[in-house]
Amino acid sequence: MVPTATSVLLEVQGLCYSYGGLKAADQVSFHVDRGEIFGLLGPNGAGKTTTICCVAGVKRPQEGTLRFAGADFTPSRCAEQRRRLGVVPQELALYDGLTARENLQFFAAVAGLRGAAARAAVERALELAGLVERAGDRVSTYSGGMKRRLNLVIGCLHDPELIILDEPTVGVDPQSRNHVFDALEALSGEGRTLLYTTHYMEEAERLCDRVAIMDCGRVIAAGPPPRLAEEAGIPGENLEQVFLKLTGKRLRDT
């Protein structure tokens, strides 16, 4: 299906970014439709994090363009454009000495929420994270999974148009991981748009409407997982087998 201008929320076209002589992102192009969960997959060193950093405004693309809702998008230079994004980083961005509610109140204020809007956003986030009963406890007392769930909902507080999630289930127990899945599916059910990176193929297969697979800085395949299996010549296989077929089985210890 050819995407239409009204269906596309984010368009990345010809994005390039190098670290010295190393091209981390090399002519990266993909689009994310409104209301979908789009997975960005790849082995270590494939260029996923650099691409995400450019989309989030942490880095400025050295070449290529970003468009958001049909207009030029330069989040690295425009705070107002960055507010249209919610970012859930792989590294936890929490204050251990504060309670969950205090963390949420702080980040709600940073996002510009005040009064009743801020209070409603905080309560909604606590519910989504499954932390209502522990809202008054310091984050330093939380398990890794609880911290991950809090980290996730902080990125959604200000009702962003696009939520960018960088490996949000790293190191969590199965129960918290399943709760994260439920939260993401709830957000998707509300019509939110998610850009999701993960190393876990079963996660992407469960959650993502479409995925792009990167390797050596380039997008080498993109589409719904069943279609990618057909294009890889292994129809009916799961996404992990497709991923290995396209990227190989060589270890990537970088």
N, C-alpha and C positions, 0 to 999 in steps of 0.2 A: 504494500500500500504506500503510495506517495504521500508524505506528510504535507498538510496544508499550512498556510501562514497562521491560521487561527489555532491549529492544534499544537504547534511547536511553542514551548516555553523558552527553552535554552537551545541555542545553536552555537556549536564550536566549529570553526572552519580554519583549517591549515595552521593550527596552533603549533608554535615551535618555542622551545626553551632549552638552552645549553648551559652546562657548567664547564667553563673552559672549553676543551675540545670534545666534551661528552655531550651528545644530543640526548637529553632525557625525554623530550617530547619532540617528535619529528613529523610535522604535517598531520597532527591529530585532528580528526573531524568526526563529529557525531552530533545528534540532536536528541533532546529529551522532550517528550510530549507532555502536555498538561495532564495531571492526574495519574501519571504512571510511576511505577518504581523502575528505575533504570539502573542496571548494574554495570560497574566498570571493573573488569577483572583482568588479572595478569600475574605472572610470576614476579618474584622479587626483582627490582630494577627495571621493570617494564615501562615505568613512566607514569603510573597511576597517581602517585602522590603529587608529583610536579603538576600534572594536569589539573588535579583537584585544587591545588594552591593557586593556580592561575584563574580558575573559575571563581574561587572564593575571594579573590582580591589580595591574597597574601603575596603573590608574585605578579609581575606585569609581563604578559606574553612578549617575547622578543619579535615574533612574527605571528600573523594570523589575526583573526577577529572573533569576538564574542558578540552574540546578539541575544537579547532577552525580551520576550514578548514583542518581537518584531523590531526592536530598536537597538542601536549600538549600545554596547555594555562594557564599561571600563571600571569595574569595581575597585581595582587597585588605586584609582585616583578619585573616586567619588563615594563618600560615606553614605549618601542617600541611596545609591544603588546597592551598597553592601547590606543595607537594612532590609532589602528584599530577600535576603538569603538567611537561612539558619544553618549554622555549622556545628557539627558534632565531631570534634577531633578525636583521633586515636588516643592521644595522650589526655589523661583526665584533666579537665579545667575546673577544678573545684577548690574551695577553701575548707581544709580539714577542720579548722578551728571553729567554723560556723555550723549551725544546724542546717538540715536540708531546706527548711522554710527560709532561713536567713540567706542561704545561697540563692535561692530562687528569687527572693525579694530584691537582692542586690542586682542580679542579672536582669530582672524585669525593669529596674530603674535604669540600668545601662542602656536597655533597649528602648527607653523612652516611655514606658508604661507608668501610669500614675493612678492613684485612688482606686476606685472600684474595678477598673480594668486590670490593674496590677494584681489586686486581691483575687479576682476571678481566674486570672492566668496562673497564679501560684497554686490555687486549689486544684485547678484542672491538671496541672503538671504533677502534683503529688499523687493524684488519683491514677493518672496514666502510668506513673512509675511504680505504683503499688507501694507507696511509702507514707500513706496517710498516718498510720499508727506510729511511725518512726520519725515524723516530721520535726519533732522537737529535739531529736538526738543529734549530737555533733557528728559530722561526717567521718571524723577520725575513728568512730566506733563501728562504721559500716563495713560490711564484707565487700569484696571486689565487685560482685554482681550488683549489689545495691548502689555502689558508686557509678557503675556503668549505666544503670537505669536513670540515675539522677543526671548524669552527664548528657544522656540522650534528651531528656525533656527540657533541659536548659536551652538547647538549640531550637526548640519549638515554641518558646514562651511568647514571642512577639508575632505569632501567626505568619511566618514567612511564606513567600510564594514558592520557594524551592528550598528543601532541606537537604544539606549535603552531609552524608554520614561516612566517615572514614573508619572502616573496620570496627563497628560499635560493639561487637561481641567478643573481642579478644580477651581471653583469660577468664571467662565467666563460667559459672556452673550451669548444668543443663536447665535447671529451673529458671534461673535469671535469663538465660539465653532464650528460652521459650517465651518468657514474659516480654522480652524485647521484641521478639517476632510478633506477638499479639499487639503490642503497642504500635509497631510499624504498620501492621495490617489495619489497625483502627485508624491511624492517620491517613492511610491510603483510602480507606472507606469514606473518609470525610472529604475526599477529593484533593488531598495534598499531593504535591509532586516531590519525589525523592530521588536523589542521585546517591547510589550506594556502592561503596567499594568493600570487597571482602576477599579472603583467600579460601573461604569455605564454599565449595561449589554447591553443596546441598542447600545452603542458605539462599544463594542466588536462584537456584531452581525453584525453591518454594516461594520466594518473595517477588522476583523480578518479572515484569512483563516482557522486557527486552534487555539484552546485555551487549556490551562491546568488550571484546577480548583484545588486550594490548600485549605486545611483545617488542622488545628492543626499541621502545619509544613510539611505536606505530600502532594504529588500530588495524588488526588483521582480519577481524570478522565482527559483524554486528547484526542483531536481529533477535527474534524470539528463540529461546533454547531449542525447541523442536525443529525449527527451520535450520538452525546452525548444524544440528546433527545430520540432517539431510544433505546440506551443502558440503559437509566434511566426509560424506560417503559412508556414514554409520547411522542410518536412520533408526530411530527408536532408542538409541543409546542415551545415557544420562549426560548431564553437562560436564561432569568430571572427565568422562571419556572423550568428549568433544574437545575440552580444554587441553588434555594431554596429546590428542592427535594433532592439534594445531600448534602447540608450543613445544612439544617434545618432552622427554622424560629426564633430560639432563638437569642435575642439581643446580639451583641458583642461590649460592650462598653469599649474596651481596646485599 
